[in-house]
Amino acid sequence: MQTEMLTPQQQQESALRLKKILSALGYAVASLLMMTVNKTVLTSYGFPSYEVLGLGQIVATVVVLRTAKALTWISFPDANTNGARRAWPLSLIFIGNLFFGLGGTKKLSLPMFTVLRRFSILFTMIAEVIFLKGRPSVKVQLSVYGMIIGSIVAASGDLGFDAVGYFFLLINDVFTAANGVATKKLLNSKELGEYGLLYYNSLFVLVPLLTFVVMSGQFEKALSFQRWSEWGFIVGFFSVLLHGIHHQLHNCDVHHV
């Protein structure tokens, strides 16, 4: 019995399909880990400022990527006017996505958070139809609707109502959809690459966010937090920073394939 040989084109299509599956699985795992560690730090330990937590993720992203580039582990282009002009709209979306997401995480239970986050998939599908002229198949649409309905049924026993939390998460879903579309368009241009896009996106928002956190008193509130001496909290806090980078890289990767 002879084994059927795949043509080079079939091999390339098979490799691309496998990459898409692995990217989607990686993004799902990164999202779950991100949600869990955020919830632990903000709710279980009661960390008072999600704004400082978000700022920490941005600082960690800039430091880690810049260090990795200096060590020649990764590469991305140096800053230029054209790259900055293309990347800054995504930076504004990134701010909204980060802070509304962390704010919603702090206010809602995990089951309710999971239900509302499922709507980001629906919003992304709609945004891609409008802005990228995509045409999701009926199978994809039914899968999205099924995921939303399934998450509602699964969490039906714990659907506590928090108006502010609902508002934060739904706005976060809108920003997530906008982030997905903008990331895909910028990555398709191949000018900055996923590392460059993530680095400059974080760099551009660093100073404005640092100014806001200091001027609003959030930094002082975080410094006066009583549990900095607990190893469990310290590990959780720095896990949030590292998982923030991990999640964003998977987000770039899943929109690049």
N, C-alpha and C positions, 0 to 999 in steps of 0.2 A: 504494500500500500504506500503510495507516494504522498509526501506532504506538499500541499499546495503552497507555492512561494508567493509572497506578497510583492507587488511592484513597489518601486521607490515611493511613488505617490501614495499608495495605500499605507506603507510604513510611516510616512510623514503624517498622514491623517490619523493613524492609530496613536502615534506618539503625542500629537496635539490633543487628542481626545483624553488620553491618560493624564496629560498635564493639566487640563481643565478640571478633571475629576479630583486630582490631588490638590489643586489650588483651592477648589471649593471646600474640600474636607479640611484643609489647613485653615481656611478662613473661618469655618464653623467652629473648629476647636479653639482658635485664637479668640473668637468672640465670646465663647462660653467661659474660657479662663479669665478674660478681661472683665466680664460681667461679675463673675464670682469674687475675684479679688477686690474689685471696686466696692461691691456690696459689703464685703467683710470689713474693709477699712472704714467706710463711711457710716455703716450702720452698726455692725457688731462692736467695733471699737469706738464708734461715735466721733470720728475725726470731724472737726467743726467747719472745715472750709473745702468744698469741692473745687473752688477757684484755685487754691494753692495746689491741690492735687493735679489739676489740669496744667498749671504752670510748671510743676515738676516734671510732667511727662514731656512737655515741650523742651525744657532745659536738657533732659536726659537724651532726647532725640538728637538735638544739635551737638551735644558733647560726644555721644557715641559715634554718630556718622562722621563727624569731623575727625575724630581720632582714628577711625577705621580708614578714612581716606589718607591721613598722614602716614599710616602704616602700610599703605598700598594694598589693603585687603579689599577695598572697593574703589570705584572711581565714579566721579560725576563732574560735569563742567564747572569751571569757576564762574563767579557771579558776573553777569553782564546785563546791560539795560534791557535787551530784548527778552532775556530769560525772566527777569524780574517783572516785566510788563505782562508776560504770559501767566506767571505763577500767582500774582497777588490776588486775583479774584478767588482762587481756591483757598488762599489764606483766610479770607473773610468767612467763607463757608466752613472752614476747619474750626474757627473759633466757635461759631454757633453750634456745630456738631459736637464739639468737645464739652462745652459748658452745659448745654441743655441735656446732653446724655448723662453727664455726671450728676447734674441736679435731679434728674428723674430717677436715677439709680438710688440716690439718697432717700427719696421720698416714697418710693413704691416697693411693694413686696416683689420677690423674684418671679412668682407666677404672673402677676399683673404686668411687670416689666417685660416679660417674655411675650405676652399677648400683644402689647402695644408695639413692641419692636418688630413683630411680624409684618406690620403695616408698611414698614420701610421697604420691604420687597415689592409690595404692590405699588408704592409711590415711585420706586426706581423703574419698574416696568413701564409705568405711565410716562415718566420723564424720558425714557429712552425712545418711546414711540414719538413723542413730541419733538425732542431736540436731536436725536440721532437717527430718526426715521426707521427705527427698528420695528420688526413685525414678529412679536412672540407667537409661537404656535399655540394652537388650542390646548395641546398637552401641557405646555408650560403654564398657560393661564389657569387651567384646572388645578395644576399642582400648587400654584400660589394661593388660589382660593381655598384649596383643601388644607394647606398649612395654617392659614389664618383661622379657619373654622375649627380645625383640630386643636390649636393652641387655646382657643376660647373655651372649648369643651373641657380640655385638660385642666384649665385653671378656674373652672366655674365655681369651685368651692372656696376660692380665695380672691374674689374680685372686689377687694376693698376700694372705696371711692376716695380719691384725693384729687381735687380739681387742679391744683397747681402741678401735681405730679403728672396727671393726664396731659395737661397743656405742654409741659416740658418735653415729654416723650413724643407727642405728636409733632411738635416743632422739630425735635431731634430727628424724627423720621423724614421730614421734609429736607432737612440739611443733609441727611445721609443719602437721599436720592440725588440731591444736587451735587454732593461730593462724588458720588459714583459716576455721574455723567461727565462732570468736569475732569475727573481723573482720567477717564477713558479717552477723552478728547486730547488732553495734554500728553498722555503716554503714546497715543497714536502719532503725535507729531515727532516723537523720538528726539526732541531737542534736549530735554533735561534728564530723561531716564527716571526710573522709579526712585533711586537713591537721591538724585538731585532734586526731584520734585518734592520728596519728603523733607529733605534738608532745608531748602529755601522756603518752603511752606512754613516750617517751624521757625526759621530764623526771622522771617518778616513779621511774625506776630509776637516775638519774644519781648521786645521792649514795650510795646503798648500794653501787653498783658501784665508785665511786671509792674508798670506804672499804676495800672488799675488796682492790682492786688495790694500794693503798698498804700496807695491813697485811700482805698476803701476800708483799711484796717484789717483786711483778711490775713495779711502776713503776720501781724501782731497776734491775732487770734490763734493762728496755727502755732506760733512759737510758745504761747502760753498753755498749749494743750498738755494735759497732765500725764499722758501715757507714753511719752517719748522714751522713757526708760525701760519699757517692756519689749523684750526681744520679739515676741509674737507680732506686735504692732510694727516694729521696725522692719521685720522681714516682709510683712504684708505691704507696708508703704513702698518699699523699694521694688517689690514684685509688681505693684501697680505701674511704676515708672517703666520697668523693663517690658512688661506685657503691653504697655501702650505702644512702644516701638514695634514689637512683634506683630500686634494687631494691624498697625498701619502698613507695615511691609506686606502682610498678607492681603490687605485691601488693595494695594497697588498691583500686586501679582494677579489677583483674581480678575481685575479689570483690564489687565494687559494681555491675557490669553484669549 
